[in-house]
């Protein structure tokens, strides 16, 4: 245990010392980590490099033979507090076709408290917000990070407040346009078959680069109908955005292709209308 004044901190002190004791078998067998107290009292000492002796207080039934090390190499430094301006940073990217506003903080100044040698290495305090293809605004509580001049984290200091709420507005780079979407087909049905199609959604939101001209419509990847037979066939197919443009949300359409045989339908209808044959 290292005792210091409240406004001082001991640096480089080892976490443990090795103590050899002498005593009866029963006394030695009953030793626990809390049985022997090893302390260094630095209260009232001034800043600097110190070599204090380790004080060991054993129970009455034990005697101390050796203490390794007998003296510790400790640097005593004052605990200081310094104010810093928080820098909000963005990490990652918003979704394509969107832009992010500069991040804003609820408060802009925090205090950093700790040993003078650690606080003096702090050059900035960051509040980092991660963007992961984000399409919507963010209001996020983030842990504040003290960094040195190389951008590395600084340890052994306390930040107050330890976290802060950061707000980032995410908006489309340009206003999306609603365009009709159509399926495309490839291949040919059997000569006796006919087809019709329905699909959803019928309109899609598209973001185009500034200054570009939006196409009159967008189309989905082609569906091969050459092997289809009579009945309903459901497909999910990807919509192809024009070069440089971005689909805002929906990027697929669901297409239902209905294939029928007019000849069979006509034959069936004729069979129903034909009068019954008369007996001779």
Buried (B, 14 or more C-beta within 10 A) or exposed (E): EBEBEEEBBBBEBEEEBEBEBEBEEEBEEEBEEEEBEBEBEBEEBEEEEBEBEBEBEBBEEBEBEEBEEEEBEBBBBBBBEBEBEBBBBBEEEBBEBBEBEEBEBEEEEBBBBBBBBBBBBBEBBBBBBEBEEBBEEBEBEBEBBBBBEEEEEBEEBEBEEEEBBBBBBBBBBBEBBEBEBBBEBEEEBEEEBBBEBEBEBEBBBBBBEEEEEBBEEBBBBEBEBEEBEBEEBEBEBEBBBBEEBBBBEEEBBBBBBBBBBEEEEEEEEEEEEEEEEEEE
